[in-house]
Amino acid sequence: MDKQSLIFLSGSIWNIAMSALFFIVSVVAPSAFTILGFTIPNMMVYFHCFLAFVALIGVAFFIAYKDPAARRGIALLGVLEKFLIPGILIAYFFAVGGMGAIILGLCAVDIVYGVLFVWILLRKPGS
């Protein structure tokens, strides 16, 4: 398996797994939000919609894994997602202090994937 395929496949697994994990935790044990440094959301529907968005991006990464022709566009989408969401969460951490260090660690993983997607975009197509 080439490097780009591995990046897209592992990115897909990461997004879908994190989305599923946080969905299950939010349904089974919403009090776990306090362990992560969050307050329990008043309306879980918004959190669940966010998780659906994260999972759908994971599906897009899987499509790019299977279809090399789709990689550049989905890599651009990956750059946006992998820098935008951690950027918002990190800004929120410093502005409000409303999350724990565990979430910052998860943000670090996303930023690494963002850098990998930038690397894919900087490579010549087909190389």
Buried (B, 14 or more C-beta within 10 A) or exposed (E): EEEBBEBBBBBBBBBBEBBBEBBEBBEEEEEEBEEBBBEEBEEBEEBBEBBEBBBEBBEBBBBBBEEBEBBBEBBBBBBEBBBEBBBEBBEBBEEEEEBBEEBBEBBEBBBEBBEBBBBBBEBEEEE
